[in-house]
Amino acid sequence: MFDPMSDLAGGDAPAEEGGDAGAAPASTAPAAGGGNGNRKFADELHSVTIHAAQRTFYIDLKESGNGKFFKVSEKSRGGQKTTIMFDSEDLDKFIEAFTEMKGHL
């Protein structure tokens, strides 16, 4: 299975839990914006922003050397940010889950 975080661990295989989270990404191409020390490990293919009552959600489709994945981030009014990532192959499972949940509203 694709692991979008494996590029952050510097290898092609999925990173094991408890592994070296501070390892450099496999790609050494600089991120857009230049020399701030950040390293780019994935290209953004598409992005959608959802402004909700108390939060803003960002849904990004990205692609790394390991394949395509989704990055979903939430930013609260207090500035706290939470992010999850999942493989693009799992999108249908998320759509099914949301459809099921919508039926229970």
VMD Tcl script that draws the C-alpha trace (Angstrom):
set ca {
  {0.00 0.00 0.00}
  {1.15 3.53 -0.73}
  {2.51 5.47 2.24}
  {2.77 9.23 1.57}
  {4.95 9.61 4.64}
  {7.59 7.18 3.33}
  {9.21 10.01 1.36}
  {9.64 11.87 4.62}
  {11.48 8.88 6.07}
  {13.86 8.90 3.12}
  {13.03 5.42 1.79}
  {10.80 3.66 -0.69}
  {9.24 1.31 1.85}
  {6.59 2.51 4.32}
  {8.08 3.91 7.50}
  {7.67 1.77 10.57}
  {6.01 3.27 13.61}
  {8.58 4.59 16.00}
  {11.03 5.09 13.14}
  {13.18 8.14 12.54}
  {10.57 10.84 12.05}
  {13.25 13.48 11.65}
  {14.88 11.93 8.60}
  {15.22 14.04 5.46}
  {12.79 13.47 2.57}
  {13.95 11.40 -0.39}
  {13.53 14.33 -2.79}
  {15.94 17.20 -2.35}
  {14.11 19.61 -4.64}
  {13.37 22.86 -2.82}
  {9.78 23.73 -2.09}
  {8.14 26.59 -3.93}
  {9.14 29.83 -2.33}
  {12.83 29.17 -2.25}
  {15.44 28.87 0.43}
  {13.47 28.59 3.64}
  {14.92 25.14 4.31}
  {11.71 23.25 3.51}
  {11.96 20.33 1.13}
  {9.32 19.33 -1.38}
  {8.34 15.67 -1.44}
  {5.08 15.88 -3.41}
  {3.53 17.93 -6.19}
  {0.09 19.45 -5.64}
  {-2.32 18.39 -8.41}
  {-5.55 19.99 -7.16}
  {-6.80 21.77 -4.07}
  {-10.22 22.59 -2.60}
  {-10.92 24.85 0.40}
  {-14.06 24.50 2.51}
  {-14.97 27.38 4.82}
  {-17.15 26.01 7.62}
  {-18.61 27.81 10.64}
  {-15.65 27.46 13.02}
  {-12.97 25.89 10.83}
  {-11.40 25.89 7.40}
  {-10.71 22.59 5.64}
  {-8.15 22.09 2.89}
  {-8.34 19.03 0.64}
  {-5.29 18.53 -1.56}
  {-4.62 15.89 -4.19}
  {-0.87 15.37 -4.32}
  {1.57 13.08 -6.08}
  {4.95 11.86 -4.92}
  {7.29 9.24 -6.32}
  {5.12 6.63 -4.56}
  {1.85 7.68 -6.22}
  {-1.15 9.92 -5.63}
  {-2.63 10.68 -2.22}
  {-5.02 13.02 -0.47}
  {-4.03 15.41 2.29}
  {-6.93 16.72 4.38}
  {-6.14 19.53 6.80}
  {-8.32 21.35 9.31}
  {-7.46 24.76 10.71}
  {-9.47 26.01 13.66}
  {-10.07 29.67 14.47}
  {-7.42 29.36 17.16}
  {-4.88 28.47 14.50}
  {-4.44 24.81 15.44}
  {-3.94 22.61 12.37}
  {-4.61 18.88 12.05}
  {-3.77 16.83 8.96}
  {-4.49 13.31 7.72}
  {-3.31 11.67 4.51}
  {-4.72 8.70 2.65}
  {-3.97 6.85 -0.55}
  {-6.00 7.88 -3.61}
  {-7.00 4.22 -4.04}
  {-9.01 4.55 -0.80}
  {-11.13 7.52 -1.96}
  {-14.15 5.33 -2.79}
  {-14.07 3.91 0.76}
  {-14.21 7.43 2.20}
  {-17.04 8.42 -0.16}
  {-19.01 5.30 0.86}
  {-18.45 6.07 4.55}
  {-19.59 9.69 4.16}
  {-22.64 8.59 2.14}
  {-23.56 6.12 4.87}
  {-23.12 8.77 7.56}
  {-25.24 11.25 5.57}
  {-28.06 8.70 5.55}
  {-28.10 8.80 9.35}
  {-28.54 12.58 9.61}
}
mol new
graphics top color blue
foreach p $ca { graphics top sphere $p radius 0.5 }
foreach p [lrange $ca 0 end-1] q [lrange $ca 1 end] { graphics top cylinder $p $q radius 0.2 }
display resetview
